[in-house]
Every structure is written in structure tokens, then in C-alpha cells.
Amino acid sequence: MSGESPSSMMRAAPRLRRRPPVTRRRRLWLFLAPLAIIIVAAGLTWGWYLAASIAARALSGWVDREAQLGRVYACGSQNIGGFPFRIVTRCDKAAATFNSNRPPLDVTATSVTFSAALFRPTLLHGEIAGPVTLADPGQAPIFVANWSSAQIDLLGLPSDPERVSVSVRQPRLDRVAGPGSGMIFQADSADVDGSIVQGSARDNPVIEATGHFTAAMAPTFHPLLAAPLQGDIDAVLRGFKDFSPKPWPVLFREMQASGGGIDIKSLRIERSDAIVVGTGTLTVNKNGRLDGVINVAVAGIENIVPLLGIDQLIGQGIARLTGANGSSGQALSALDRLVPGLGGVVREQTNASLIDDIKKMGQPTEIDKKPAVALPLRVSDGVVSVGIIPVGVLPALF
């Protein structure tokens, strides 16, 4: 390399160096990559079986908890799957015996499936496939329930439950045997959620319960329920010692003994021709019946009063005064026979007078920009009344 100085030759020298071979490094990665995949797969498999065992114990615990309450469940066949990211348990030809009912009740369902996420095995999501039948033990079904979907979510361990949610779409209950066969209840949707908001399941739990329903009808129970209803309720239940497996009547006895009660945070029930909203507080007396006041506002009260059956009470009074046999409706019909149209006049005058009296007892207000009347509903030993006018009776809690 003539003509170049030693210094320039030294500067050019690094350009002539070659990088070391990478063959060993590549071979090392070819070995480590499959090993990493095997380790991850093994860890995922171990995690799935661990989570599956936790979910299985949780589900078994819930079943045992139900058994302590007299509700015993069984499966025709059962299988577990869902690997790798979920745990799924399916019970086909599910059956249950509700020994807590008097008389006992047998329940069957097409299938029940519970699943849990791999990383949250104590949150169980259940789906129940209809139809579900209800029957006296060893007898043909009396009731059949069906829906487009029915789901239940259970959060927490059975010994320390945190939340229970039930969501049903297009539910319908029919009586298929005996007197009064036909539709008993139907709705577009019904949702119920209960969660512990203070304390714990083992120590003075405070439970918040919410409910929501749309297009609900139960015409056989009351004329007010013969038209589609939608509604929401949010209530808080205080006074339980704990939430260990025990029947609801026992829990309500604890509530009564501790001076607890039910706080209705909000209530809204709506028909096409009326709306009722309200809040209030109820307590349980020694007879197991409710006492308290619910402050309500009613829009469309003139459409509700005729359905309360006050005219039927008048008819009963007429029947007693005249010594007539039969129902109150027959007594009013007897008035029509005596003087044509008199029974109808009694009905109309009774309801018109009652509507006027209720409006005078309340205060004018608005609901959704509609005229309404605000007034207290008093509950005394389960009897609900507006002033001295009884409008309904609530069942005893124990």
C-alpha cells in the first residue's frame, strides 16, 4: 500500500474487522423459545386446574348452603370444561326438591350451566335453560316457567357471600293443572340484585336490594296488575345478625328483635295511565307485619282508584245490611235489579267521592310534568291506607 502514511493505515484498519459469528446465539434462542412456550403452557394448565378447583368448591359450597335451607339439587349428568380461560360446569336434566316449602315442591330444568373466569373463580355466572316445571312430589307439573334467557351471578364464597344478581328476559309463569289454569305472570324483563353494602355476611350485614321490571303483568293477583307495568325499587335492609343459611322468616325475626327495618330509598311504578313514586321507612312488629309510612306522589290517581275495589267494600256493606247472600258484586247487581243503573251509580259515586277526598288529603305536585298528588301511605300491622281509607294488605313476614 505505497503512498499511504502509517497513521492513515491505522485509521483504516478498523474497517477491515469482521463481526463475530451469531450462530451460537441463534441456536440458544431456538432452544429457549420452545422451553418458554412449554413453561407458559404448563403454568396456564396448572392455573386452570387451580382455578377450576376453587370454582368447583365455591359452586359446591353454594349447593350445600341451599341444602341447609331445604333446597336440594341434583344433576342427571355433569361435565366440566372451558379450558384454557374459563371454567364451565354444565348440569343436564337438573332437578331440585324444595323441602322448605309447605307442601314440598319438586322442580326440574332442562339444564343449568355455571362458568367462571380463570382469574376470578369466585364470581360464578349461571345460565338456566327453560322450561322449568314445578310439581308436588311425585305428581304431574302444576306450574311451568319459561323465558328467553335466565342468568344468575354469585360473587364471593358461600361462607361469605357478597352479591347475588338475577336477570330474566321474557319470563312467563303458567298454571297448567288445577283451577285457574292459564298465565299467572309475564314480563319483558325482570332483574333483582342484592349486595352487602355495610358489615359482612358474618357480622351485622346491611343489604341493599334493587329490582327492575318492564311490561310486567299478573292479572290473577289484582286488577292493578292486569295492565303492563314497569318499575324500579331500591331498598336497604338493616337489622340482621348475620347472613348464614337460614330461612327469610328467621332473618326478619332478627330484624324485628334488633329494631331494624327497611328503608325504601326510591320507588317508581308506571302504567300507561298512571305513575307512582315514593320513599319511606318500614319496621317489623311482633306480629311479623309491617308498620311505617311511605310518602308517595301519584299521577293519574283517577285511573287507579276504580281498580282498588272500594266499590266492592260498599257492596259487602250492602250485602250485610240487606242480608243478601253472595259476593259484593252480586249485591250491587241486586241494586240494579231494584232500580236500573243504581249499582253503577253507587260505583261511580263511590270512586268519584274517594278520588276527591284523596286529592284533598294530599298536596298538588308534578311527576314528569304531569299533575300529581303527594300524600302519605300509612302502613299499620300490614294494612296500607290513605287516611282512614284502606287500599291494601301486605302479607306477614313471619
C-alpha positions as CSV (number, residue, x, y, z in Angstrom):
1,M,0.0,0.0,0.0
2,S,2.5,2.6,-1.2
3,G,1.9,6.2,-0.8
4,E,-0.1,5.9,2.5
5,S,1.2,7.1,5.8
6,P,1.3,4.8,8.8
7,S,-1.3,7.0,10.5
8,S,-3.8,6.6,7.7
9,M,-3.2,2.9,7.6
10,M,-4.1,2.7,11.3
11,R,-7.3,4.7,10.8
12,A,-8.4,2.3,8.0
13,A,-7.7,-0.8,10.0
14,P,-11.0,-1.0,12.0
15,R,-12.9,-1.1,8.7
16,L,-11.3,-4.4,8.0
17,R,-12.6,-6.1,11.2
18,R,-15.5,-8.6,11.0
19,R,-18.4,-9.1,13.4
20,P,-18.2,-12.3,15.5
21,P,-20.5,-15.1,14.3
22,V,-24.0,-15.3,15.7
23,T,-24.7,-19.0,15.1
24,R,-24.5,-19.8,18.8
25,R,-26.9,-17.1,19.8
26,R,-29.5,-18.2,17.3
27,R,-29.1,-21.8,18.4
28,L,-29.7,-20.6,22.0
29,W,-32.9,-18.9,21.1
30,L,-34.1,-21.9,19.2
31,F,-33.8,-23.8,22.4
32,L,-35.2,-21.2,24.8
33,A,-38.3,-20.3,22.8
34,P,-39.9,-23.8,22.9
35,L,-38.9,-24.1,26.5
36,A,-40.7,-20.8,27.3
37,I,-43.8,-21.9,25.5
38,I,-43.8,-25.2,27.5
39,I,-43.4,-23.3,30.8
40,V,-46.2,-20.9,29.9
41,A,-48.5,-23.7,28.8
42,A,-47.7,-25.7,32.0
43,G,-48.4,-22.6,34.1
44,L,-51.6,-21.9,32.3
45,T,-52.7,-25.6,32.7
46,W,-51.8,-25.5,36.4
47,G,-53.6,-22.2,36.9
48,W,-56.7,-23.5,35.1
49,Y,-56.8,-26.6,37.3
50,L,-56.2,-24.5,40.4
51,A,-59.0,-22.0,39.4
52,A,-61.3,-24.9,38.5
53,S,-60.8,-26.5,41.9
54,I,-61.6,-23.1,43.6
55,A,-64.7,-22.6,41.4
56,A,-65.8,-26.2,42.0
57,R,-65.5,-25.7,45.7
58,A,-67.4,-22.4,45.5
59,L,-70.2,-24.0,43.5
60,S,-70.3,-27.0,45.8
61,G,-70.5,-24.6,48.8
62,W,-73.4,-22.7,47.3
63,V,-75.2,-26.0,46.7
64,D,-74.5,-27.1,50.3
65,R,-75.8,-23.7,51.5
66,E,-79.0,-24.2,49.6
67,A,-79.3,-27.7,51.1
68,Q,-79.2,-26.2,54.6
69,L,-82.2,-24.1,53.6
70,G,-84.1,-27.2,52.5
71,R,-83.4,-26.9,48.7
72,V,-81.7,-30.0,47.5
73,Y,-80.2,-30.1,43.9
74,A,-79.2,-33.0,41.6
75,C,-78.0,-33.5,38.1
76,G,-78.8,-36.2,35.5
77,S,-75.3,-35.7,34.0
78,Q,-72.5,-33.2,34.7
79,N,-69.3,-32.2,32.9
80,I,-66.6,-29.6,33.3
81,G,-64.8,-27.7,30.5
82,G,-63.8,-24.2,29.3
83,F,-60.0,-24.7,29.2
84,P,-57.9,-22.5,28.9
85,F,-59.5,-19.2,30.0
86,R,-62.8,-20.2,31.6
87,I,-64.2,-22.9,33.9
88,V,-67.6,-24.2,32.8
89,T,-69.7,-26.7,34.7
90,R,-72.9,-28.0,32.9
91,C,-75.7,-29.9,34.6
92,D,-78.2,-31.5,32.3
93,K,-81.6,-32.7,33.5
94,A,-81.3,-30.6,36.6
95,A,-83.7,-31.3,39.4
96,A,-84.4,-29.8,42.9
97,T,-86.6,-30.6,45.8
98,F,-87.7,-27.6,47.9
99,N,-88.4,-29.2,51.3
100,S,-88.7,-25.8,52.9
101,N,-92.0,-25.3,51.1
102,R,-95.2,-26.5,52.7
103,P,-96.0,-28.8,51.0
104,P,-92.7,-29.7,49.4
105,L,-92.1,-28.9,45.8
106,D,-90.2,-30.7,43.0
107,V,-88.5,-28.5,40.4
108,T,-86.9,-29.7,37.1
109,A,-85.0,-27.7,34.5
110,T,-83.6,-28.6,31.1
111,S,-80.0,-27.6,32.0
112,V,-78.0,-25.3,34.3
113,T,-74.6,-24.0,33.4
114,F,-72.2,-22.2,35.7
115,S,-69.0,-20.6,34.5
116,A,-66.1,-18.5,36.0
117,A,-63.2,-16.6,34.6
118,L,-59.8,-18.1,35.1
119,F,-58.6,-15.1,37.1
120,R,-61.8,-14.6,39.1
121,P,-63.0,-18.1,40.1
122,T,-65.2,-16.8,43.0
123,L,-67.5,-14.9,40.6
124,L,-69.9,-17.6,39.2
125,H,-72.1,-16.8,36.3
126,G,-75.0,-19.2,35.8
127,E,-77.5,-19.7,33.0
128,I,-80.7,-21.7,33.3
129,A,-82.4,-23.2,30.3
130,G,-86.2,-23.4,30.4
131,P,-88.7,-24.7,30.7
132,V,-88.8,-25.2,34.4
133,T,-91.6,-27.2,35.9
134,L,-92.9,-27.1,39.5
135,A,-94.9,-30.0,40.9
136,D,-96.0,-31.7,44.1
137,P,-93.5,-34.6,44.9
138,G,-94.2,-37.5,42.5
139,Q,-97.0,-35.7,40.7
140,A,-97.5,-34.1,37.3
141,P,-96.4,-30.5,36.9
142,I,-98.7,-27.8,38.3
143,F,-96.7,-24.7,37.1
144,V,-94.4,-24.2,34.1
145,A,-92.0,-21.3,33.9
146,N,-90.1,-20.3,30.7
147,W,-88.0,-17.4,29.4
148,S,-85.8,-16.5,26.5
149,S,-82.8,-16.2,29.0
150,A,-82.3,-16.5,32.7
151,Q,-78.9,-15.7,34.4
152,I,-77.7,-15.6,37.9
153,D,-74.4,-14.2,39.2
154,L,-72.9,-15.2,42.6
155,L,-70.0,-13.2,44.0
156,G,-68.0,-14.4,47.0
157,L,-67.5,-17.6,48.8
158,P,-70.6,-19.4,50.2
159,S,-69.5,-18.7,53.7
160,D,-69.0,-15.0,53.0
161,P,-71.3,-14.0,50.1
162,E,-71.0,-10.5,48.7
163,R,-73.6,-10.2,45.9
164,V,-76.3,-12.1,44.1
165,S,-77.9,-10.9,40.9
166,V,-80.7,-12.5,38.8
167,S,-81.7,-11.4,35.3
168,V,-84.5,-12.9,33.3
169,R,-85.7,-11.9,29.8
170,Q,-89.3,-12.6,28.7
171,P,-90.3,-14.6,31.8
172,R,-93.7,-16.3,31.9
173,L,-95.3,-18.5,34.6
174,D,-98.3,-20.6,33.7
175,R,-100.5,-22.8,35.8
176,V,-101.1,-25.9,33.7
177,A,-103.2,-28.0,36.1
178,G,-105.9,-27.4,38.6
179,P,-108.3,-24.5,38.9
180,G,-107.3,-21.1,37.5
181,S,-105.2,-22.6,34.7
182,G,-103.5,-20.0,32.4
183,M,-101.0,-17.2,32.6
184,I,-100.1,-16.1,36.1
185,F,-97.2,-13.8,35.4
186,Q,-95.3,-12.5,32.4
187,A,-92.9,-9.6,31.7
188,D,-90.4,-8.4,29.1
189,S,-87.7,-8.4,31.7
190,A,-87.1,-8.7,35.4
191,D,-83.9,-8.0,37.3
192,V,-83.1,-8.4,41.0
193,D,-79.8,-7.5,42.7
194,G,-78.8,-7.9,46.3
195,S,-75.4,-6.9,47.8
196,I,-73.9,-6.3,51.2
197,V,-73.0,-2.6,51.5
198,Q,-72.0,-2.5,55.2
199,G,-70.7,-5.0,57.7
200,S,-70.2,-8.5,56.4
201,A,-72.1,-11.7,55.9
202,R,-70.8,-12.9,59.3
203,D,-71.4,-9.7,61.3
204,N,-74.4,-7.3,61.0
205,P,-74.8,-7.2,57.3
206,V,-76.7,-4.3,55.7
207,I,-78.2,-5.4,52.4
208,E,-79.1,-3.2,49.5
209,A,-81.7,-4.7,47.2
210,T,-82.7,-3.3,43.8
211,G,-85.3,-4.5,41.4
212,H,-86.3,-3.5,37.8
213,F,-89.1,-4.9,35.6
214,T,-90.7,-4.0,32.3
215,A,-94.1,-4.9,30.8
216,A,-94.9,-7.0,33.9
217,M,-98.4,-8.4,34.3
218,A,-100.1,-10.6,37.0
219,P,-103.8,-10.2,36.4
220,T,-104.9,-13.0,38.7
221,F,-103.4,-11.3,41.7
222,H,-105.0,-7.8,41.5
223,P,-106.8,-5.7,38.9
224,L,-104.0,-3.1,39.2
225,L,-101.6,-5.8,37.8
226,A,-103.8,-6.6,34.7
227,A,-102.1,-3.9,32.6
228,P,-98.4,-3.9,31.8
229,L,-96.3,-2.2,34.5
230,Q,-92.7,-1.1,34.6
231,G,-90.9,-0.1,37.7
232,D,-87.8,0.3,39.8
233,I,-87.2,-0.1,43.5
234,D,-84.1,0.5,45.7
235,A,-84.3,-0.6,49.3
236,V,-81.9,-1.1,52.2
237,L,-82.5,-3.9,54.8
238,R,-81.0,-3.4,58.3
239,G,-81.0,-5.4,61.5
240,F,-79.8,-8.9,60.5
241,K,-77.3,-10.5,62.9
242,D,-75.6,-12.4,60.1
243,F,-76.3,-13.9,56.7
244,S,-75.7,-17.6,57.5
245,P,-78.0,-20.1,55.9
246,K,-81.4,-19.5,57.5
247,P,-85.0,-19.0,56.2
248,W,-86.1,-15.5,55.5
249,P,-88.7,-15.6,58.3
250,V,-85.9,-16.2,60.7
251,L,-84.0,-13.2,59.3
252,F,-87.0,-11.0,59.6
253,R,-87.4,-12.1,63.3
254,E,-83.9,-11.0,63.9
255,M,-84.7,-7.6,62.2
256,Q,-87.7,-7.2,64.5
257,A,-85.7,-8.1,67.6
258,S,-82.9,-5.7,66.8
259,G,-85.2,-2.8,65.9
260,G,-84.1,-2.8,62.3
261,G,-86.2,-2.1,59.3
262,I,-86.5,-1.5,55.5
263,D,-85.5,1.9,54.1
264,I,-87.2,2.4,50.7
265,K,-84.7,4.8,49.0
266,S,-86.7,5.1,45.8
267,L,-89.8,3.5,44.3
268,R,-91.3,4.1,40.9
269,I,-94.2,2.1,39.3
270,E,-95.6,3.1,36.0
271,R,-98.7,2.2,33.9
272,S,-99.7,3.7,30.6
273,D,-102.2,5.8,32.5
274,A,-100.6,6.4,36.0
275,I,-97.3,6.8,37.8
276,V,-96.5,6.2,41.4
277,V,-93.2,7.3,43.0
278,G,-92.2,7.2,46.7
279,T,-89.8,6.8,49.6
280,G,-90.2,5.7,53.1
281,T,-89.2,3.6,56.1
282,L,-90.9,0.4,57.3
283,T,-90.3,-1.6,60.5
284,V,-91.4,-5.1,61.5
285,N,-93.7,-5.5,64.5
286,K,-94.1,-8.5,66.9
287,N,-96.8,-10.0,64.6
288,G,-94.4,-10.1,61.7
289,R,-96.3,-7.4,59.9
290,L,-95.0,-4.1,58.6
291,D,-95.5,-0.6,60.1
292,G,-94.4,2.7,58.8
293,V,-95.0,5.5,56.3
294,I,-94.3,5.6,52.6
295,N,-94.5,9.1,51.1
296,V,-95.8,8.8,47.6
297,A,-96.8,11.0,44.7
298,V,-99.4,9.7,42.2
299,A,-100.1,10.9,38.7
300,G,-103.3,9.6,37.2
301,I,-104.9,8.7,40.6
302,E,-108.4,8.8,38.9
303,N,-107.3,5.8,36.9
304,I,-106.1,3.8,39.9
305,V,-108.9,4.3,42.5
306,P,-111.5,2.4,40.5
307,L,-109.2,-0.6,40.5
308,L,-108.8,-0.6,44.3
309,G,-112.2,-2.3,44.8
310,I,-113.6,0.3,47.2
311,D,-117.0,-0.2,45.5
312,Q,-116.7,-3.9,46.4
313,L,-116.4,-2.9,50.1
314,I,-119.6,-0.8,49.7
315,G,-121.2,-3.8,48.1
316,Q,-120.2,-6.0,51.0
317,G,-121.8,-3.5,53.4
318,I,-125.0,-3.5,51.3
319,A,-125.0,-7.3,51.4
320,R,-124.7,-7.3,55.2
321,L,-127.4,-4.7,55.6
322,T,-129.8,-6.5,53.3
323,G,-128.9,-10.0,54.4
324,A,-128.2,-10.9,50.8
325,N,-126.1,-14.0,50.1
326,G,-123.3,-13.9,47.6
327,S,-120.5,-11.6,46.6
328,S,-120.4,-7.8,46.9
329,G,-120.7,-7.7,43.1
330,Q,-123.9,-9.6,43.3
331,A,-125.2,-7.2,46.0
332,L,-124.5,-4.2,43.6
333,S,-126.2,-6.1,40.8
334,A,-129.2,-6.6,43.1
335,L,-129.4,-2.8,43.3
336,D,-129.5,-2.7,39.5
337,R,-132.5,-5.0,39.6
338,L,-134.3,-2.9,42.1
339,V,-133.6,0.4,40.3
340,P,-131.9,0.0,36.9
341,G,-128.5,1.7,36.9
342,L,-128.4,2.2,40.7
343,G,-125.4,-0.2,41.1
344,G,-123.4,1.7,38.5
345,V,-124.3,5.0,40.2
346,V,-123.0,3.6,43.5
347,R,-119.8,2.5,41.9
348,E,-119.2,5.8,40.1
349,Q,-120.2,8.0,43.1
350,T,-118.1,5.9,45.4
351,N,-115.0,6.2,43.3
352,A,-115.6,9.9,42.4
353,S,-116.0,10.8,46.1
354,L,-112.9,8.8,47.0
355,I,-110.8,10.5,44.4
356,D,-111.9,13.9,45.5
357,D,-111.2,13.0,49.2
358,I,-107.7,11.7,48.4
359,K,-106.8,14.8,46.4
360,K,-108.0,17.0,49.4
361,M,-105.8,15.0,51.8
362,G,-102.7,15.4,49.6
363,Q,-100.7,18.2,48.1
364,P,-100.5,19.1,44.4
365,T,-97.2,18.3,42.7
366,E,-95.9,17.0,39.4
367,I,-94.3,13.8,38.0
368,D,-92.7,14.1,34.6
369,K,-94.5,17.4,34.1
370,K,-97.9,15.6,34.7
371,P,-100.2,16.8,37.5
372,A,-100.0,14.6,40.6
373,V,-100.9,14.5,44.3
374,A,-98.4,13.8,47.1
375,L,-99.7,12.1,50.2
376,P,-98.6,9.6,52.9
377,L,-99.4,5.9,52.7
378,R,-99.6,4.6,56.2
379,V,-98.8,1.0,57.0
380,S,-100.2,-0.3,60.3
381,D,-100.0,-4.0,61.1
382,G,-99.7,-4.7,57.4
383,V,-102.8,-2.6,56.4
384,V,-102.0,0.1,53.8
385,S,-104.3,3.1,54.0
386,V,-104.7,6.7,52.8
387,G,-106.1,8.5,55.8
388,I,-108.9,6.2,57.0
389,I,-109.3,4.6,53.6
390,P,-107.7,1.1,53.3
391,V,-106.1,0.4,49.9
392,G,-104.4,-3.0,50.5
393,V,-102.9,-5.5,52.9
394,L,-99.3,-6.6,53.0
395,P,-98.5,-10.3,53.9
396,A,-96.8,-11.1,57.2
397,L,-93.0,-11.7,57.0
398,F,-93.0,-14.4,59.7
